[in-house]
Amino acid sequence: MDNFIDNIYAIVWSDALVYLCLLTGIYFTIRFRFPQLTQIREMLRLLFHGDSSEKGISSFQAFSLAISGRVGTGNIAGVATAIAMGGPGAVFWMWIIAFLGSASAVVEATLGQMYKEIKDGQYRGGPAFYILKGLRSKIFAWTFAIVTIVSTGFLLPGVQSNSISVAVKSAFNISPVITGLFLMALLAIIIIGGVKRISRVAEYVVPFMAGAYILMALVIIGLNFTQIPAVFALIFKAAFNLESTFGAVAGMAISWGVKRGIYSNEAGQGTAPHAAAAAEVSHPIKQGLVQGFSVYVDTMFVCTATALMILFTGQYNIENPSGGFIVQNLPATEMGPAFTQQAVSHHFPALGAGFVALALTFFAFTTIMAYYYIAETNVSFVSQKAQRTLLIWILRILILGSVYLGCISTAKSAWTLGDIGVGLMAWLNLIAIILLHKKVLVLYNDYCHQKKAKQDPVFDSDRFNFHHMELWSKKSNQEQ
């Protein structure tokens, strides 16, 4: 079974997917005239603009829900794994995929808004919706929906809960069984409340957890201020094979940097459009820009904070693809959250392991909440109203079981299955947004034109004769 899973992983995460992610980001960056740079002020303005409604959540709540999905295990354990497998140069490629991925995030989130619809009194949307309505392919749409239900309902939650249990066991010596039961109970209380409760929890928890973690990182960076030039030089040299020490993993730096970058920031993966579609906005591009900024928060802030803490303190190992280690500063230490725990403990011995365990618990738990919402959205897509309640309860049992199994399973099996889920979703979603991006470009130009005219952009699909976008048609809304 392990060999079978490893073979699937090798096929899904071949170099083809790595290059597809990079080239798609480059293409969108050029085609949309570098929105990551030119629209930063607008991204920040829109982040706190707009209110929720009976059917939708506010832009900030949608941002928090998306961030709760982006900021998770990948920001602590994932960064450590990237360094362990690809060396310090992997951090540079995480930055690159985040910068390029921001443009991909704008496109996919805008599409989520464009083709959203109302189900059970709430806005619902995501890749399955825009594949069906934009590409008019039911087979393609259902394939994505089913892959996403399996990935976010079973494969990915186990990665998050596994990292929590490992970190909590290391810091507090609490049994993974107890951790699993506690996480199941807490998650059940939240997800039964639906998207409104999930978004409210994310709205308060996400800023707190990210802020506390970055503050700790800033303290450690301040204590190692004189090392900043040397560490950044190390990252750049290792990224371009200019540092002989890491020559054996030079090729791995790009691969692991992109893999862990995508796992962490989720740009192009197809998860964030589900949260983006739930927002109440007057123009789809507004939420697209907000989601583009969320990639920066995830990788440029949180992932970079983790990487710098680890590299400043030297608390890491780097595996040699031929066997053994290139660098082994932590004997008998498994790659993952332990690197970050050791980095914080290096300066704060009494605080390190516990602080990282709590931060990881917040990060990973909110990610599991986001996964549930994504899975539920796709269940609503493939089901009739009469079946939906039963299927959603089955999904809830499935994700709770996945969380428990993740706590008691090995880290390697959990990560491999999670990577397969991420890779399958990325393949399907990237193909879809490449085929649909020209429609987003029309909206982007319309948005920029209205901004130049000093207007608050409002979108009407009738002006562009776009089909299957009923919620954006003033004509159909008036008829209703």
Secondary structure, 3 states (H helix, E strand, C coil): CHHHHHHHHHHHCCHHHHHHHHHHHHHHHHHCCCHHHHCHHHHHHHHCCCCCCCCCECHHHHHHHHHHHHCCHHHHHHHHHHHHHHCCHHHHHHHHHHHHHHHHHHHHHHHHHHCCEEECCEEECCHHHHHHHHCCCHHHHHHHHHHHHHHHHHHHHHHHHHHHHHHHHHHHCCCHHHHHHHHHHHHHHHHCCHHHHHHHHHHHHHHHHHHHHHHHHHHHHHHCHHHHHHHHHHHHHHHCCCCHHHHHHHHHHHHHHHHHHHHHHCCCCCCHHHHHHCECCCCHHHHHHHHHHHHHHHHHHHHHHHHHHHHHHCCCEEECCCCCEEEECCCCCCCCHHHHHHHHHHHCCCCHHHHHHHHHHHHHHHHHHHHHHHHHHHHHHHCCHHHHHHHHHHHHHHHHHHHHHHHHCCHHHHHHHHHHHHHHHHHHHHHHHHHHHHHHHHHHHHHHHHHHCCCCCCCCHHHHCCCCCHHHCHHHHHHC
